[in-house]
Amino acid sequence: MIESLHSPHIARVKALIGSRGVKERRNAALFVAEGIQSVREAITFRNEISIDTLYLTSNGRNRLEESIDVSGINTVDVSDEVMA
């Protein structure tokens, strides 16, 4: 579980978020889907898009796994503090 805001995983995600991340998202051909509904929709279309990594809190994982199968997707558990 990632609990540090200084983790390389978290630094990578932060570089993609917000208006400052536009260039980075374009260069990396990546985007960040935030929130359970956006993540569910992305997973629904996983045969048509590439999902690199899901960063999930324990609550987020529980909510997601109630409604959709995340097997075969690289997932990383993170603390609530990291996601805040």
Backbone torsions as a table, in degrees:
resi	resn	phi	psi	omega
1	MET	NA	135.0	177.1
2	ILE	-87.1	123.4	179.4
3	GLU	-121.1	-4.0	-176.5
4	SER	-106.8	134.1	175.1
5	LEU	-70.1	-10.6	-178.0
6	HIS	-97.3	8.5	178.1
7	SER	-64.4	142.4	175.8
8	PRO	-58.2	-33.6	176.9
9	HIS	-60.1	-47.2	-176.6
10	ILE	-69.4	-38.7	177.0
11	ALA	-60.3	-39.6	179.4
12	ARG	-63.9	-44.9	179.7
13	VAL	-65.3	-45.0	179.5
14	LYS	-58.0	-35.5	180.0
15	ALA	-65.9	-20.8	-177.9
16	LEU	-95.1	-14.5	-171.8
17	ILE	-87.9	145.3	172.1
18	GLY	77.1	-178.5	-176.8
19	SER	-65.5	-27.5	179.0
20	ARG	-71.3	-17.5	-178.1
21	GLY	-92.9	1.6	-176.9
22	VAL	-55.2	-50.6	-178.5
23	LYS	-62.6	-43.7	179.9
24	GLU	-63.4	-42.5	178.1
25	ARG	-62.3	-42.7	-179.8
26	ARG	-64.7	-46.8	-179.1
27	ASN	-64.2	-38.5	-177.4
28	ALA	-89.0	-9.2	-175.7
29	ALA	55.3	45.1	-179.2
30	LEU	-130.6	160.4	169.1
31	PHE	-146.8	166.7	-179.1
32	VAL	-111.4	123.9	173.7
33	ALA	-96.6	119.7	-177.7
34	GLU	-111.0	139.8	178.2
35	GLY	95.1	150.3	-175.3
36	ILE	-59.1	-45.5	-176.6
37	GLN	-63.7	-44.4	178.6
38	SER	-62.8	-40.3	179.8
39	VAL	-67.6	-42.0	176.6
40	ARG	-57.4	-45.9	-179.3
41	GLU	-63.0	-41.9	177.8
42	ALA	-61.6	-43.7	-179.6
43	ILE	-65.3	-36.8	178.2
44	THR	-57.4	-34.6	-178.2
45	PHE	-102.8	23.5	-175.1
46	ARG	-62.6	-19.3	175.9
47	ASN	-76.9	-16.6	-178.1
48	GLU	-107.2	-16.7	178.3
49	ILE	-128.5	166.1	177.6
50	SER	-103.8	124.9	176.3
51	ILE	-103.7	117.0	-177.6
52	ASP	-75.3	-60.2	-175.6
53	THR	-152.3	140.5	171.0
54	LEU	-105.5	126.4	174.8
55	TYR	-102.7	117.5	-171.6
56	LEU	-129.0	136.3	166.9
57	THR	-78.3	167.7	179.6
58	SER	-63.4	-39.1	177.2
59	ASN	-65.3	-43.6	178.2
60	GLY	-61.6	-41.9	178.0
61	ARG	-61.5	-46.2	179.9
62	ASN	-60.6	-45.5	-180.0
63	ARG	-64.2	-40.8	-178.9
64	LEU	-68.6	-46.1	-176.3
65	GLU	-69.7	-15.4	174.3
66	GLU	-67.1	-28.1	-171.0
67	SER	-122.4	-11.6	-174.9
68	ILE	-153.9	149.9	-178.4
69	ASP	-87.1	122.6	179.4
70	VAL	-104.7	7.5	-179.8
71	SER	-62.6	145.1	-179.0
72	GLY	85.1	-2.2	178.3
73	ILE	-108.3	134.0	177.3
74	ASN	-66.1	116.4	179.0
75	THR	-118.8	146.1	178.0
76	VAL	-129.6	125.5	177.6
77	ASP	-80.8	135.3	178.7
78	VAL	-131.9	155.8	178.9
79	SER	-75.1	161.3	176.2
80	ASP	-59.9	-36.6	-179.1
81	GLU	-63.4	-37.9	179.4
82	VAL	-67.1	-37.2	-178.3
83	MET	-78.9	-14.4	-176.9
84	ALA	-67.4	NA	NA
